[in-house]
Amino acid sequence: MLGPGLLLLLVTLWHRSDGQNSAPMLQVVTQTVLPPDSVNNPTQLNYGMAVTNVDGGSDLEVVVAGYNGPNLVLKYDRTLSKLVNIAIDDRNSPYYALRDTAGNAIGVTACDVDGDGLEEIYFLNTNNAYSGRATYSDKLFKFRNGRYEDLLSDELNIGRGVANQMAGRSVACVDRK
């Protein structure tokens, strides 16, 4: 037999839980943040992201690992009040190499690897290798010669075999000094 206090508590809890289902918990806001097109908001799988100063300006950009499409670099455009992708499909763009469509990136991080005060961007690529040896190496991009270039593709680094050839799932960079 239920006492009057327990019965009141159960009715109160039932009433509260019924009220919680009256409105959706999440709301779609993509159209308010990204233009609705395939350049700035492509239909693809994206996994990791990092926030860094890609273009050398005063604002930070969002670098997004594109798993089955190009990596994205989203910059806030004040005139549109939206994020736009500056890593466009144009070989003359200084950010073109960051797209790296062949990599199937699953992670990205940014930090100052060489101590010059500017952050490099590291993409962890899976190229569909979920374990063991990968057939496509990770990328470490540095802004030099007016564009982003992959340091791991330099002759010196290829000769030394410094590029990661093992499949991974996440990446991070920590500055201990």
Phi, psi and chi 1 to 4 in degrees:
 res  aa     phi    psi   chi1   chi2   chi3   chi4
   1 MET       -  134.6 -174.5  149.9 -147.2      -
   2 LEU   -88.1  136.0  -61.4  175.6      -      -
   3 GLY   -78.1  161.6      -      -      -      -
   4 PRO   -62.7  -32.5   10.8  -16.4      -      -
   5 GLY   -68.2  -42.5      -      -      -      -
   6 LEU   -68.0  -39.4 -176.0   56.3      -      -
   7 LEU   -63.5  -42.9 -177.1   58.6      -      -
   8 LEU   -62.4  -41.9  179.0   63.5      -      -
   9 LEU   -62.4  -45.3  175.4   63.8      -      -
  10 LEU   -63.5  -41.2  -70.6  174.6      -      -
  11 VAL   -65.2  -41.6  169.5      -      -      -
  12 THR   -63.5  -44.9  -56.1      -      -      -
  13 LEU   -64.5  -39.9  -70.0  175.0      -      -
  14 TRP   -63.2  -42.4  173.2   75.9      -      -
  15 HIS   -62.9  -43.1  177.7   69.1      -      -
  16 ARG   -64.7  -44.6  -79.1 -171.2 -173.7  161.0
  17 SER   -68.0  -31.5   69.0      -      -      -
  18 ASP   -66.8  -38.2 -174.6   45.0      -      -
  19 GLY   -70.9  -25.5      -      -      -      -
  20 GLN   -70.8  -21.5  -69.5  174.6   -9.1      -
  21 ASN   -90.8    4.3  -65.3  -30.9      -      -
  22 SER   -75.9  -24.6   63.2      -      -      -
  23 ALA  -130.4  149.2      -      -      -      -
  24 PRO   -64.5  145.4   12.9  -17.6      -      -
  25 MET   -77.4  -37.1 -171.1  166.8  123.4      -
  26 LEU  -117.3  157.0  -58.2  174.1      -      -
  27 GLN  -133.7  140.9 -170.0  176.0   22.4      -
  28 VAL   -77.9  120.6  177.2      -      -      -
  29 VAL  -125.3   11.1  -64.1      -      -      -
  30 THR   -53.7  -45.0  -56.8      -      -      -
  31 GLN   -63.5  -23.3  -60.0  -65.9  -23.4      -
  32 THR   -84.2  -13.8   63.3      -      -      -
  33 VAL  -110.6  -36.0 -180.0      -      -      -
  34 LEU  -124.1  139.9  -66.8  163.9      -      -
  35 PRO   -61.3  144.7  -21.6   32.1      -      -
  36 PRO   -84.0   63.4   31.6  -34.8      -      -
  37 ASP  -139.7  171.2   58.0   49.5      -      -
  38 SER   -79.4  -11.3   61.3      -      -      -
  39 VAL   -81.2  -46.2  172.3      -      -      -
  40 ASN   -93.0  -25.7  -59.5  -64.1      -      -
  41 ASN  -142.1   66.3 -172.4   17.8      -      -
  42 PRO   -69.3  153.5   25.7  -32.0      -      -
  43 THR   -82.2  101.3  -58.2      -      -      -
  44 GLN  -162.2  167.6   66.6 -177.5   39.4      -
  45 LEU   -84.1  130.9  -60.9  174.3      -      -
  46 ASN  -127.6  135.6  -62.5  -58.0      -      -
  47 TYR  -111.1  -77.3  -78.3  103.3      -      -
  48 GLY   -93.2  166.4      -      -      -      -
  49 MET  -149.0  153.0   63.0  176.2 -103.4      -
  50 ALA  -137.6  151.9      -      -      -      -
  51 VAL  -114.0  123.2  177.2      -      -      -
  52 THR  -157.0  170.2 -173.7      -      -      -
  53 ASN   -90.0   97.4 -170.1  -16.7      -      -
  54 VAL   -82.1  -42.2  175.3      -      -      -
  55 ASP   -95.7    2.8   67.5   -4.0      -      -
  56 GLY    78.9    6.0      -      -      -      -
  57 GLY   -83.3 -166.4      -      -      -      -
  58 SER   -86.4  -14.4   59.6      -      -      -
  59 ASP  -100.6  160.2  -65.8  -29.0      -      -
  60 LEU   -95.8  151.4  -61.3  174.5      -      -
  61 GLU  -113.6  161.3  -71.9   76.0   40.0      -
  62 VAL  -105.0  118.6  179.9      -      -      -
  63 VAL   -97.8  125.7 -177.5      -      -      -
  64 VAL  -118.1  128.1 -177.7      -      -      -
  65 ALA   -75.8  117.5      -      -      -      -
  66 GLY   -92.7  108.5      -      -      -      -
  67 TYR   -72.6  -46.1  179.0   72.5      -      -
  68 ASN  -121.9   36.8   67.5  -22.0      -      -
  69 GLY  -170.4 -171.7      -      -      -      -
  70 PRO   -69.3  150.9   25.1  -33.0      -      -
  71 ASN   -66.9  151.9  -60.0  -42.2      -      -
  72 LEU  -116.9  150.5  -52.7  172.4      -      -
  73 VAL  -127.1  104.9  178.7      -      -      -
  74 LEU   -96.8  122.3  -58.0  174.5      -      -
  75 LYS  -118.0  138.7  177.7  177.7 -176.8   58.5
  76 TYR   -74.8  123.7 -174.1   72.4      -      -
  77 ASP  -100.9  112.6 -176.7  -40.4      -      -
  78 ARG   -66.3  -32.8  -76.7  180.0  170.7   68.4
  79 THR   -70.4  -36.1   59.0      -      -      -
  80 LEU   -88.8  -17.3  -63.6  174.2      -      -
  81 SER    56.0   41.7  -63.3      -      -      -
  82 LYS  -145.5  164.2  -65.5 -171.2 -173.8  -70.4
  83 LEU   -86.3  132.7  -67.0  168.0      -      -
  84 VAL  -123.3  147.1  -64.7      -      -      -
  85 ASN   -82.0  119.4 -178.1   23.2      -      -
  86 ILE   -95.9   -6.9   61.1  173.1      -      -
  87 ALA   -90.5   72.3      -      -      -      -
  88 ILE   -88.1  165.6   56.8  173.5      -      -
  89 ASP   -80.9   68.8 -169.9    9.6      -      -
  90 ASP  -143.6  113.5  176.1    0.3      -      -
  91 ARG   -59.5  -19.8  -68.4 -169.1 -178.1  -83.9
  92 ASN   -82.4  -11.0  -65.2  -40.2      -      -
  93 SER   -72.4  136.5  168.0      -      -      -
  94 PRO   -65.5  -14.1   16.9  -23.4      -      -
  95 TYR  -104.3    3.0  -42.2  109.2      -      -
  96 TYR   -56.1  -44.8  176.6   78.5      -      -
  97 ALA   -62.6  -28.0      -      -      -      -
  98 LEU   -64.1  -20.6  -66.0  173.6      -      -
  99 ARG   -62.2  -44.9  -65.4  169.1   45.5   83.0
 100 ASP    34.4   63.8 -169.4   31.1      -      -
 101 THR   -64.4  -23.6   55.7      -      -      -
 102 ALA   -77.5  -13.5      -      -      -      -
 103 GLY   -78.9  -23.6      -      -      -      -
 104 ASN    49.6   58.7  -65.0  102.8      -      -
 105 ALA   -64.4  136.3      -      -      -      -
 106 ILE  -116.0  -10.3 -160.7  165.6      -      -
 107 GLY  -154.6  154.9      -      -      -      -
 108 VAL  -149.4  144.0   59.9      -      -      -
 109 THR  -144.4  161.6 -170.6      -      -      -
 110 ALA  -138.7  131.8      -      -      -      -
 111 CYS  -164.9  165.4   64.7      -      -      -
 112 ASP   -82.7   91.2 -173.7    6.3      -      -
 113 VAL   -71.9  -40.5  175.9      -      -      -
 114 ASP   -97.7    2.9   60.1    7.3      -      -
 115 GLY    75.6   18.8      -      -      -      -
 116 ASP   -90.4    2.4   67.0   -5.1      -      -
 117 GLY    92.5   -7.8      -      -      -      -
 118 LEU  -114.2  138.4  -57.5  172.4      -      -
 119 GLU   -80.3  136.5  -68.5 -175.1  -29.5      -
 120 GLU   -90.7  161.9  -74.6   72.6   39.0      -
 121 ILE  -119.3  123.7  -57.7  169.5      -      -
 122 TYR  -111.4  124.8 -172.9   95.0      -      -
 123 PHE  -106.9  128.0  -74.8  100.3      -      -
 124 LEU   -90.1  112.8  175.0   63.9      -      -
 125 ASN  -101.4  139.9  -68.5  -40.4      -      -
 126 THR  -100.6  -32.2   64.3      -      -      -
 127 ASN    36.4   43.6   65.9  -58.1      -      -
 128 ASN    66.3   16.9  -62.6  -41.0      -      -
 129 ALA   -99.6  111.7      -      -      -      -
 130 TYR   -91.5  -12.0  -64.1  100.1      -      -
 131 SER  -160.3  161.9   63.8      -      -      -
 132 GLY    75.2 -153.3      -      -      -      -
 133 ARG   -79.8  132.9 -167.8  158.5  178.0   77.1
 134 ALA   -92.9  158.1      -      -      -      -
 135 THR   -99.3   -5.5   57.6      -      -      -
 136 TYR  -136.5  123.5 -172.8   85.1      -      -
 137 SER   -78.0  165.3   74.9      -      -      -
 138 ASP   -66.0  169.5  -63.8  -13.8      -      -
 139 LYS  -126.1  141.0  -58.7  -72.8 -176.8  178.7
 140 LEU  -124.7  105.1  176.1   60.9      -      -
 141 PHE   -97.3  137.5  -70.2  102.4      -      -
 142 LYS  -129.5  142.6  177.3  179.0 -178.5   59.3
 143 PHE   -83.6  113.4 -168.7   79.5      -      -
 144 ARG  -154.0  154.6   65.5  178.5 -178.1 -172.7
 145 ASN    56.8   32.2  -57.7  -41.1      -      -
 146 GLY    78.1   11.3      -      -      -      -
 147 ARG  -158.9  167.4   61.2 -172.4  -29.4  100.6
 148 TYR   -82.3  132.3  -85.3   90.1      -      -
 149 GLU  -129.1  147.8  -62.4  177.8   -4.5      -
 150 ASP   -82.9  114.6  176.3   28.9      -      -
 151 LEU   -67.5  -30.2  -65.1  178.1      -      -
 152 LEU   -73.1  -12.4  -60.4  176.0      -      -
 153 SER   -93.1   -3.0  -64.8      -      -      -
 154 ASP   -63.4  145.3  -74.6  -10.8      -      -
 155 GLU   -53.3  -44.4 -106.4 -175.5   67.0      -
 156 LEU   -59.2  -46.2  177.9   65.8      -      -
 157 ASN   -71.9  -32.7  -70.0  -33.0      -      -
 158 ILE   -64.5  -44.4  -70.2  172.8      -      -
 159 GLY   -61.2  -34.7      -      -      -      -
 160 ARG   -83.8  -12.9  -69.5 -179.4  175.8  172.2
 161 GLY    65.5   39.5      -      -      -      -
 162 VAL   -84.4  -14.4  -63.2      -      -      -
 163 ALA   -70.5  139.5      -      -      -      -
 164 ASN   -70.0  126.0  177.9   36.9      -      -
 165 GLN  -113.5   10.7  -66.6  -68.8  -20.6      -
 166 MET  -105.9  142.5  -61.7  -56.4  -73.9      -
 167 ALA   -67.1  145.2      -      -      -      -
 168 GLY  -141.5 -179.4      -      -      -      -
 169 ARG  -127.1  -23.3  -73.7  -71.5  159.1  -93.9
 170 SER  -152.9  162.0   58.5      -      -      -
 171 VAL  -145.3  146.0   62.0      -      -      -
 172 ALA  -149.2  158.3      -      -      -      -
 173 CYS  -131.5  130.8 -176.0      -      -      -
 174 VAL  -125.8  130.8  177.3      -      -      -
 175 ASP   -98.9  108.3 -175.5   -5.5      -      -
 176 ARG   -85.3   -7.5  -62.6 -103.4 -177.6 -150.2
 177 LYS  -105.8      -  -67.1 -176.1 -178.5 -177.6
